[in-house]
Amino acid sequence: MGDRNTESPGASVPDPRPAQSWSGEVPALPAARPTVKFPVGATRTEPSGRRADAPPTAPSFHHHGERGVQAYNYSVHLNRDYVHQLPIDAGDPAYRASEDGRFVGPREPNRLLAAAKILEERGVAVLCAPSGSGRRTAAVRLLRRAVAPREPSLFDLEPEWSKPGTHCLPLQPAAGFVLDLSDLPDEPPVRFGQDLARHGAKLRDQGSFLVVLATPGDWQGPWADAISESTVRLESPNARPLVEAELVARGHRDRVAWLGDEELAGIWITDPPAREACRLAGLLVSAAGREHLKAAVERFGDWHLAVEKLLDKSGAVNGGPSLLSTRVTVWAGALLDGGRCGSVIRASDALLASLGQDRGPADVLTDATSSSRLSTAEIVPVGDRAHHDRARQGLPAAILRHLWDEFPTQHGLLTKWAVGVVSDRSIPEDDARSASEALLSLAVRRHDRNLLDALATGLAGPRRILAVEALTKAAADAELGRYVRGRLLHWAESSSPEKVALVIDVCGGPWGLEQPALALTRLGKAAGGTEFGDTTLADAFQRIVQRAPETVGKAVVQWLEKHGSEEGGKPQRQALGAFLALVSGDAGTDLVLASAHIPRHREHFVHAWQTLLSLDGAVEAAIGQLTRWQERFEHDADQEEEVIALLAEVFAPPRFRPRLDRLMVTGEASVRPFWRDIIGRAVQHYDPARKVSEA
């Protein structure tokens, strides 16, 4: 029943695909597949997450554990709540773990039976349990038994909403849904619980069901009380039978006998939760032989005894380092494992200084030598690089987890110190990158929002790229990805230029190319927080256009249709900023021109240009892009006529023609033929006074 967590593949930059037109129509799925409603702007995908029309080598993210993300059924919205549906299929670890013969029920099986009855009667059940307890696997098991047919359509729901609500939850027949409401950033409305109960009743009428996942710390308040009768407090399964089931499922039935060995007795007494039990099974599978069982157990225990021994050094003796100095060096060495010895010493001194220890020249010179400090901390130099015991795989990460676990009251100080090390320009960049990756791993393992936020926002200047790299990895992470994507969405609308710029960099990079619909939503919102004509935003849009032209095209038309005519306000600025970013490069311009023959699209494009030419803050950027269009198309025999016709509509109303003054006349005071033709076409065909006189 354990929540399965695997490593998410690294994002790679795909080869750009040529821009193409979009029709606004969504291709239908083959009849043999379960029906999934794809809203406008979504991209149809195969079960593997690959686009149906993409070449076999097109990369895609996969759906892993509770936090996975797939390239499924994503739509692009600016200013309304939406919930993405991510199919749960045989490639999902929780799906496999829910199979007959492999599924291991919770310690109190009656609670799962109670949840099944609640689900059948009310259409919705809330499983309240800590993350990693196997709750998602239990949810999939419940849905597979509740929904007909035997192999129903199952979906994870990933909401993008301002506040939790049921108005955007799907209502489709014969389907099962899992909605993870852990780590809620905002308190739900008071009526949320009642709305969930009503939504469950509607689902049940259609033969569909919803399982909500919640954590005990979050699921409390009026909204939770309103649906308490549908809430079940679930426990993790017993660890030993779960490990046994996993060994058998992974083809290592012969190692089940190991579970009775003395080395594992202490683990069965503590009875760790499902996620840890599955991790233990993985360590037993990877062990070279039974003689390595003790090492596997020590690694499973996060090297706790080894870490405690490292930190329990006696005080200064014969010029040796003090207990505090040794501990600080152990921690700095874990943060910068594999980094330069000088970086470790510098980082340890920084922590001592933040703890109020004087670190002036006299203090440093009368302290233990660097070699002594490293040796006492059992950090072994290899050349100029410093390593903790490399025979103990994962020891540096275990030291950092131990530090955060054992000193919870010092998280603020420790976070400030660690991020300060990454941002310290005196620390070489490759060492700082290692530290940022170590902190990202720590944040993922601990579900630590504060640490991730500090890492993302505490780096500036040349070190900012490390925050971009860390967020790019985290956005696709199986555990923390959902939260990180939510933070990116929140930052995209923030008033902080630094956060908006960070969003643009992440969404315009490898992650955005892998998940263009998700990236576009965030880039569209970020367009409202940048200056018109921002080159970084334009570059991001051009990269996404090359990867997913249809998705970009549909999205921008939707945004212009919904918000382009609004008077002022952030939504209009977002839509117009996105359009200007789109037409600021050749790929985006080609995309617009390819669909300008569609009347509805053409109307929105013309109005967008006219509005940009009317806004004081946008005029310069708009004139700059129109100049670029002139330079590109004035001698293009294939497209010049098409561009002139479109721009003639833009400048048809007389109030826009004064903007042509800066475009028409060259430095030699001669009129550019390109713009002369446009103004002539505009006057001849669209000037009301001219039409009246001709009549």
C-alpha positions in Angstrom: 0.0 0.0 0.0 3.1 2.2 0.1 3.3 5.6 -1.7 5.9 4.9 -4.3 8.5 7.5 -5.0 11.0 7.2 -7.8 13.5 9.6 -9.3 12.1 11.8 -12.0 14.1 11.8 -15.2 16.1 14.9 -15.8 14.7 17.4 -18.3 16.4 17.6 -21.6 16.0 20.3 -24.3 14.2 18.8 -27.3 14.9 19.8 -30.9 12.7 22.7 -31.8 9.8 21.7 -34.1 8.8 24.1 -36.9 6.0 26.5 -36.1 2.6 25.6 -37.7 -0.9 27.0 -37.8 -3.5 26.0 -35.3 -7.2 25.5 -36.2 -8.7 25.8 -32.7 -10.1 22.2 -33.1 -9.0 19.5 -30.7 -8.4 16.1 -32.3 -10.7 13.3 -31.1 -9.3 10.3 -29.3 -9.6 6.9 -30.9 -12.7 5.1 -29.8 -10.8 2.2 -28.3 -9.5 4.5 -25.5 -11.3 5.8 -22.5 -12.8 9.2 -23.3 -11.1 12.2 -21.9 -12.4 15.7 -22.4 -9.6 17.8 -23.7 -10.3 21.5 -23.3 -9.2 24.0 -25.9 -5.4 24.5 -25.5 -4.8 20.9 -24.4 -2.5 18.6 -26.2 -3.6 15.0 -26.9 -1.1 12.5 -25.6 -0.5 8.8 -25.6 -0.6 6.8 -22.3 3.1 7.2 -22.1 2.7 11.0 -21.9 4.1 11.4 -25.5 2.1 13.6 -27.9 0.2 11.5 -30.4 1.8 13.5 -33.3 5.3 13.8 -31.8 8.2 11.8 -33.0 9.2 8.8 -30.9 12.2 10.6 -29.4 10.1 13.5 -28.1 10.9 13.6 -24.3 8.2 13.7 -21.7 7.8 13.7 -17.9 6.4 10.6 -16.3 3.9 10.3 -13.5 5.5 9.1 -10.3 4.1 8.7 -6.8 2.0 11.3 -5.2 3.7 14.3 -6.8 4.3 13.1 -10.3 3.4 15.1 -13.5 2.6 13.9 -16.9 2.0 15.7 -20.2 -1.7 14.8 -20.0 -4.8 16.9 -20.5 -3.3 20.3 -19.6 -5.1 23.4 -20.6 -3.8 26.9 -20.4 -5.7 29.5 -18.4 -4.9 33.0 -17.2 -7.6 34.1 -14.7 -9.9 31.3 -13.9 -9.6 28.2 -11.7 -8.9 25.0 -13.4 -8.1 21.4 -12.4 -5.8 19.2 -14.6 -6.6 15.6 -15.0 -3.6 13.3 -15.0 -4.5 9.6 -15.9 -3.4 6.9 -13.5 -2.5 3.8 -15.4 -0.4 0.7 -15.2 2.8 2.7 -15.4 1.9 4.4 -12.1 3.7 2.8 -9.0 0.5 3.2 -6.9 -1.5 1.5 -9.5 0.8 -1.5 -9.6 0.9 -1.6 -5.8 -2.9 -1.7 -5.6 -3.1 -5.0 -7.6 -4.5 -8.2 -6.0 -1.7 -10.3 -4.7 0.6 -7.3 -4.1 -1.6 -4.8 -2.1 -1.0 -4.7 1.6 -3.8 -3.2 3.7 -3.4 -0.8 6.6 -2.7 -1.9 10.1 -6.4 -1.5 10.9 -8.1 -3.1 7.8 -11.6 -2.1 9.1 -10.8 1.5 8.3 -10.2 0.8 4.7 -13.5 -1.2 4.6 -15.2 1.8 6.2 -13.7 4.1 3.6 -15.0 1.8 0.8 -18.5 1.9 2.3 -18.4 5.7 2.6 -17.2 6.0 -1.0 -20.0 3.7 -2.3 -22.7 5.5 -0.4 -21.5 9.2 -0.7 -19.3 9.3 -3.8 -16.5 10.9 -1.9 -14.2 9.8 0.9 -11.4 11.6 2.6 -8.3 9.6 3.6 -6.6 11.6 6.4 -3.0 10.3 6.8 0.5 11.6 6.7 2.3 11.7 3.4 4.2 8.5 2.8 1.7 6.3 4.7 0.4 4.5 1.6 -2.7 6.6 1.3 -2.5 7.2 -2.4 -2.1 3.5 -3.1 -5.1 2.9 -0.9 -7.1 5.6 -2.8 -6.3 3.9 -6.1 -7.3 0.5 -4.6 -10.6 1.9 -3.5 -11.4 3.5 -6.8 -10.5 0.5 -8.8 -13.1 -1.5 -6.8 -15.8 1.2 -6.7 -15.9 2.3 -10.3 -17.3 0.0 -13.1 -15.9 -1.3 -15.4 -13.2 -3.4 -13.8 -10.4 -1.3 -15.3 -11.9 2.2 -14.9 -10.6 5.6 -16.0 -8.7 6.9 -13.1 -7.2 10.4 -12.7 -5.1 12.5 -10.4 -6.5 16.0 -10.1 -3.9 18.8 -9.9 -5.7 22.1 -9.3 -4.6 25.6 -10.2 -7.0 27.7 -8.2 -7.1 30.8 -6.1 -9.0 29.0 -3.4 -10.0 25.4 -3.0 -13.5 24.9 -4.5 -15.6 22.2 -6.3 -16.8 24.4 -9.2 -13.9 23.3 -11.4 -13.8 19.6 -10.4 -14.7 17.3 -13.2 -18.1 15.6 -13.4 -17.8 12.7 -15.9 -19.3 9.2 -15.8 -17.5 6.0 -14.8 -14.3 7.6 -13.6 -12.3 7.7 -10.4 -10.5 10.8 -9.1 -7.8 11.4 -6.5 -7.4 14.9 -5.2 -4.4 15.6 -2.9 -5.2 18.5 -0.6 -2.1 18.2 1.5 0.0 21.3 2.2 -2.8 23.7 1.4 -1.2 27.1 1.0 -4.5 28.9 1.9 -7.4 28.1 4.2 -10.3 26.7 2.2 -13.7 28.6 2.4 -16.0 27.5 5.2 -18.4 25.9 2.8 -15.8 23.8 1.1 -16.6 20.6 3.1 -20.3 20.9 2.3 -19.5 21.5 -1.4 -17.3 18.4 -1.5 -20.1 16.3 0.0 -22.6 17.7 -2.7 -20.0 17.1 -5.4 -19.6 13.5 -4.3 -23.3 12.9 -4.5 -23.3 14.2 -8.1 -20.4 12.0 -9.0 -22.1 8.9 -7.5 -25.2 9.6 -9.7 -22.8 9.2 -12.7 -21.0 6.1 -11.4 -17.9 8.1 -10.5 -16.1 8.6 -7.3 -13.6 11.0 -5.6 -11.0 10.2 -2.9 -9.5 13.2 -1.2 -6.0 12.9 0.4 -5.3 15.1 3.4 -2.8 15.3 6.2 -4.0 15.4 9.9 -2.2 18.7 10.5 -4.0 20.5 7.6 -7.4 18.8 7.7 -9.0 20.6 10.5 -11.4 23.6 10.7 -15.0 24.3 9.7 -14.6 22.9 6.2 -13.2 19.6 7.6 -15.9 19.4 10.2 -18.6 19.7 7.5 -17.4 16.5 5.8 -16.2 14.6 8.9 -18.7 11.8 8.3 -16.8 11.0 5.1 -13.4 11.2 6.7 -11.3 8.1 7.6 -8.1 8.3 9.6 -5.9 5.8 7.8 -2.8 4.1 9.1 0.2 2.8 7.2 0.4 -1.0 6.6 2.8 -3.0 8.8 6.3 -2.8 7.4 7.3 -6.4 7.3 4.5 -7.8 5.1 4.9 -4.8 2.8 8.6 -5.4 2.4 7.9 -9.0 1.7 5.3 -8.2 -0.9 7.7 -5.7 -2.6 10.5 -8.3 -2.7 8.3 -10.8 -4.4 6.9 -8.2 -6.8 10.4 -7.2 -7.8 11.5 -10.7 -8.5 13.5 -11.4 -5.3 11.4 -14.0 -3.5 14.6 -15.7 -2.4 15.4 -12.7 -0.2 12.2 -12.9 1.8 14.2 -15.2 4.2 16.5 -12.3 5.0 13.6 -10.6 6.8 14.1 -12.9 9.8 17.7 -11.9 10.3 18.7 -10.2 13.6 19.9 -7.1 11.7 16.3 -6.3 10.8 14.7 -7.0 14.2 14.9 -3.4 15.3 13.2 -2.1 12.2 10.2 -4.4 12.7 9.9 -3.1 16.2 9.7 0.5 15.0 7.4 -0.5 12.2 8.3 2.4 9.7 5.6 3.8 7.4 4.9 2.6 3.9 7.3 4.9 2.0 10.2 3.8 4.3 9.3 0.2 4.0 9.4 0.4 0.2 12.8 2.2 0.5 14.0 -0.7 2.6 12.8 -3.2 0.0 14.8 -1.3 -2.6 18.0 -1.4 -0.5 17.5 -5.2 0.1 17.1 -5.7 -3.7 20.3 -3.7 -4.4 22.4 -5.5 -1.8 25.1 -7.6 -3.4 24.5 -10.4 -1.0 23.3 -11.4 2.5 26.6 -10.5 3.9 25.9 -6.9 3.0 22.6 -6.8 5.0 24.1 -4.9 7.9 25.3 -2.1 5.6 21.9 -1.9 4.0 20.3 -1.6 7.4 22.7 1.2 8.4 21.9 3.0 5.2 18.2 2.6 5.8 18.7 4.1 9.3 20.1 7.1 7.6 23.5 6.4 9.1 22.1 7.7 12.4 24.7 6.0 14.7 27.5 7.1 12.4 26.3 10.7 12.4 25.9 10.7 16.2 29.4 9.4 16.6 30.7 12.2 14.3 29.0 14.8 16.3 30.0 13.5 19.7 33.7 14.5 19.7 35.3 15.6 22.9 36.3 19.2 23.5 39.6 20.8 22.4 42.6 18.7 23.3 46.2 19.7 22.5 45.2 22.3 20.0 42.4 20.3 18.5 39.0 21.8 17.6 36.2 22.3 20.1 33.0 20.3 20.0 31.2 23.2 18.3 33.9 23.7 15.8 33.9 20.0 14.9 30.2 19.8 14.5 30.1 22.9 12.3 32.8 21.4 10.1 30.8 18.1 9.9 27.8 20.1 8.7 29.7 22.3 6.3 31.4 19.2 4.9 28.0 17.6 4.3 26.6 20.7 2.6 29.7 20.9 0.3 30.6 17.3 0.0 33.1 16.9 -2.9 33.8 20.6 -2.8 37.1 22.2 -2.2 38.6 22.0 1.3 38.8 25.8 1.5 35.1 26.1 0.7 34.3 23.7 3.6 36.4 25.7 6.0 34.9 29.0 4.8 31.4 27.7 5.2 32.1 26.4 8.7 33.6 29.7 9.7 30.4 31.4 8.4 28.2 29.3 10.6 30.4 29.9 13.6 30.2 33.6 13.0 26.4 33.4 12.7 26.4 31.6 16.1 28.1 34.5 17.7 31.6 33.1 17.6 34.3 35.7 16.9 36.2 34.8 13.7 38.6 37.7 13.4 42.2 37.0 12.3 43.4 36.3 15.8 40.5 33.9 16.5 41.1 32.0 13.3 44.9 31.8 13.8 44.6 30.6 17.4 41.9 28.0 16.5 42.8 24.5 15.4 44.3 24.3 11.9 42.2 23.5 8.9 43.7 20.1 8.6 43.0 19.3 12.2 39.4 20.4 11.9 38.8 18.3 8.7 40.5 15.3 10.3 38.5 15.5 13.5 35.3 15.8 11.4 36.4 12.6 9.5 36.5 14.5 6.3 39.1 13.1 4.0 40.8 15.4 1.5 41.3 13.9 -2.0 43.6 16.4 -3.7 42.0 19.7 -2.9 38.5 18.1 -2.5 36.9 17.2 0.8 34.7 14.1 1.2 32.9 12.4 4.0 33.3 8.6 4.2 32.5 7.6 0.6 32.0 4.0 1.6 28.8 5.1 3.4 26.7 6.0 0.4 24.3 8.9 1.2 26.1 9.9 4.4 26.4 13.7 3.5 22.6 13.9 2.8 21.9 11.9 6.0 24.0 14.4 8.0 22.0 17.3 6.7 18.7 15.6 7.5 20.0 14.8 11.0 20.9 18.5 11.5 17.4 19.6 10.5 15.7 16.8 12.4 17.6 17.2 15.7 17.7 21.0 15.8 14.2 22.1 14.7 14.3 25.4 16.6 17.3 26.5 14.5 15.8 26.0 11.0 15.7 29.8 10.3 19.4 30.2 11.2 20.5 27.1 9.4 18.5 28.0 6.3 20.0 31.5 6.2 23.5 30.1 6.6 23.1 27.4 4.0 21.7 29.7 1.4 24.3 32.2 2.3 27.0 29.7 1.4 25.4 29.1 -2.0 25.3 32.9 -2.7 28.8 33.6 -1.4 30.9 34.7 -4.4 34.1 33.6 -2.6 32.8 30.0 -2.9 33.6 28.7 -6.4 30.5 28.2 -8.5 30.8 24.4 -8.9 31.0 24.1 -5.1 28.0 26.4 -4.7 26.1 24.3 -7.2 26.7 21.2 -5.2 25.5 22.9 -2.1 22.3 24.1 -3.9 21.6 20.6 -5.1 22.1 19.3 -1.5 19.6 21.8 -0.2 17.1 21.0 -2.9 17.4 17.3 -2.0 16.9 18.2 1.7 13.8 20.3 0.9 12.3 17.5 -1.2 12.9 14.8 1.4 11.5 17.0 4.2 8.7 18.8 2.2 10.3 22.0 3.5 8.6 25.0 1.9 10.7 27.6 3.7 14.0 26.1 2.6 12.9 25.9 -1.0 11.6 29.4 -1.0 14.8 30.7 0.6 16.9 28.9 -2.0 14.7 30.2 -4.8 14.6 33.8 -3.7 17.9 34.2 -1.8 20.2 34.0 -4.7 20.9 37.0 -6.9 23.4 38.1 -9.6 25.5 35.4 -11.1 24.3 32.9 -8.5 20.7 33.3 -9.6 21.3 30.6 -12.2 21.6 28.1 -9.4 18.1 29.0 -8.2 16.8 28.5 -11.7 18.5 25.1 -12.0 17.2 24.0 -8.6 13.6 25.1 -9.4 13.8 23.4 -12.8 14.6 20.1 -11.1 12.1 20.6 -8.3 9.2 21.4 -10.7 9.5 18.0 -12.1 10.3 16.2 -8.9 8.0 13.3 -8.0 7.5 14.5 -4.4 7.8 18.3 -4.3 6.8 19.1 -7.9 3.2 19.9 -7.2 4.1 22.4 -4.6 6.9 24.0 -6.7 4.6 24.4 -9.7 2.1 26.1 -7.3 4.8 28.4 -6.1 5.8 29.3 -9.6 2.1 30.1 -10.3 2.0 32.3 -7.2 5.2 34.1 -8.0 4.1 34.8 -11.6 1.5 37.2 -10.2 3.6 38.6 -7.4 4.7 42.2 -7.2 8.3 41.2 -7.0 10.2 41.7 -10.2 12.8 39.2 -9.0 10.3 36.4 -8.5 8.6 37.1 -11.9 12.0 37.0 -13.6 12.7 33.7 -11.9 9.4 32.3 -13.2 10.2 33.3 -16.7 13.6 31.7 -16.6 12.3 28.4 -15.3 9.3 28.3 -17.6 11.3 29.3 -20.6 13.9 26.5 -19.9 14.0 22.7 -20.1 11.0 22.2 -17.8 8.9 24.6 -19.8 9.8 22.8 -23.0 8.7 19.5 -21.4 5.5 20.9 -20.0 4.6 23.8 -22.4 1.0 24.1 -21.2 1.9 24.4 -17.6 4.7 26.8 -18.5 2.5 28.9 -20.6 0.0 29.5 -17.9 2.8 30.9 -15.7 4.4 32.9 -18.5 1.1 34.4 -19.4 0.6 35.6 -15.8 4.2 36.8 -15.6 3.6 39.0 -18.7 1.5 41.2 -16.4 4.4 41.8 -14.2 7.0 42.8 -16.8 7.5 45.8 -19.0 6.0 45.6 -22.4 8.7 44.3 -24.8 10.6 42.4 -22.1 13.2 40.4 -24.1 13.5 37.6 -21.6 9.8 37.0 -21.7 9.9 37.2 -25.5 12.7 34.6 -25.7 10.8 32.3 -23.4 7.7 32.5 -25.6 9.7 31.8 -28.8 11.2 28.7 -27.2 7.8 27.4 -26.2 6.4 28.2 -29.7 9.1 26.0 -31.3 8.2 23.2 -28.9 4.4 23.4 -28.9 3.1 25.8 -31.5 -0.6 24.6 -31.4 -0.7 25.0 -27.6 0.7 28.5 -27.7 -1.5 29.6 -30.5 -4.7 28.4 -28.9 -3.7 29.8 -25.5 -3.0 33.3 -26.8 -6.2 33.5 -28.8 -8.1 32.4 -25.7 -6.4 35.1 -23.6 -7.1 37.8 -26.1 -10.7 36.7 -26.6 -11.4 36.7 -22.8 -9.3 39.6 -21.6 -8.0 41.6 -24.6 -11.0 43.9 -24.7 -11.1 44.6 -20.9 -10.4 48.2 -19.9 -7.2 48.1 -18.0 -6.5 45.7 -15.2 -3.9 43.0 -14.9 -5.7 40.4 -17.0 -5.7 42.6 -20.0 -2.0 43.5 -19.4 -1.2 39.8 -19.2 -3.0 39.0 -22.4 -1.5 41.9 -24.3 2.0 41.3 -22.9 1.8 37.6 -24.0 0.7 38.6 -27.5 3.5 41.1 -27.8 6.0 38.5 -26.6 4.6 36.1 -29.1 5.1 38.4 -32.1 8.5 39.5 -30.9 10.2 36.7 -32.7 10.0 35.0 -36.1 8.5 31.8 -34.8 5.7 33.5 -33.0 5.1 35.9 -35.9 4.8 33.1 -38.3 2.3 31.4 -36.0 0.1 34.5 -35.9 0.2 35.0 -39.6 -0.5 31.4 -40.3 -3.9 31.7 -38.5 -4.7 35.3 -39.4 -7.0 34.0 -42.1 -9.4 32.8 -39.4 -11.8 35.7 -38.9 -12.1 35.4 -35.1 -8.3 35.2 -34.7 -7.7 38.1 -37.1 -10.1 40.3 -35.2 -8.3 39.6 -31.9 -4.9 40.2 -33.5 -5.9 43.5 -35.0 -7.5 44.7 -31.7 -4.4 43.6 -29.7 -2.1 45.7 -32.0 -4.5 48.7 -31.7 -4.6 48.5 -27.9 -0.9 48.2 -27.6 -0.6 51.4 -29.8 -3.0 53.1 -27.5 -1.2 52.4 -24.2 1.6 54.8 -23.2 3.6 52.0 -21.6 3.3 49.8 -24.7 3.8 52.2 -27.6 7.6 52.0 -27.8 7.6 48.2 -27.7 4.8 48.0 -30.3 6.6 50.4 -32.6 9.8 48.4 -32.3 8.1 45.2 -33.3 6.3 46.8 -36.2 9.6 48.1 -37.4 11.0 44.5 -37.2 8.0 43.3 -39.2 8.7 45.9 -41.9 12.4 44.9 -42.1 11.5 41.3 -42.4 8.6 41.4 -44.8 9.0 44.5 -47.0 10.9 42.5 -49.6 9.3 39.1 -49.0 7.4 38.3 -52.1 5.5 35.4 -50.4 4.2 37.2 -47.3 4.5 41.0 -47.9 0.9 41.2 -49.2 -0.5 39.3 -46.3 1.3 41.4 -43.7 0.3 44.7 -45.5 -3.4 43.6 -45.5 -3.3 42.7 -41.8 -1.6 46.0 -40.7 -3.9 48.0 -42.9 -6.7 46.8 -40.7 -4.8 47.8 -37.6 -4.3 51.4 -38.9 -7.7 51.7 -40.6 -9.3 53.9 -37.8 -7.8 57.4 -38.2 -6.9 57.7 -34.5 -4.1 55.1 -35.0 -2.5 56.7 -38.1 -0.4 59.2 -36.2 1.6 56.3 -34.9 2.7 55.8 -38.5 4.6 59.0 -38.6 7.6 57.4 -36.8 7.4 54.4 -39.1 6.9 55.9 -42.5 9.8 58.4 -42.8 13.4 57.3 -43.1 16.4 59.3 -41.9 16.7 60.8 -45.3 13.1 62.2 -45.0 11.9 59.7 -47.7 8.7 57.7 -47.3 9.1 53.9 -46.8 7.1 52.1 -49.6 6.0 49.4 -47.1 4.2 51.8 -44.8 3.0 54.0 -47.7 1.2 50.9 -49.1 -0.3 50.2 -45.7 -1.7 53.7 -45.2 -3.0 53.8 -48.7 -4.7 50.5 -48.3 -6.2 51.6 -44.9 -7.5 54.9 -46.3 -8.9 53.3 -49.5 -10.7 50.4 -48.0 -11.5 51.3 -44.5 -11.9 55.1 -44.2 -15.6 55.8 -43.6 -15.5 59.2 -45.2 -13.9 57.8 -48.4 -16.6 55.1 -48.6 -19.3 57.7 -48.3 -17.8 59.8 -51.1 -17.4 56.8 -53.3 -21.0 55.9 -52.8 
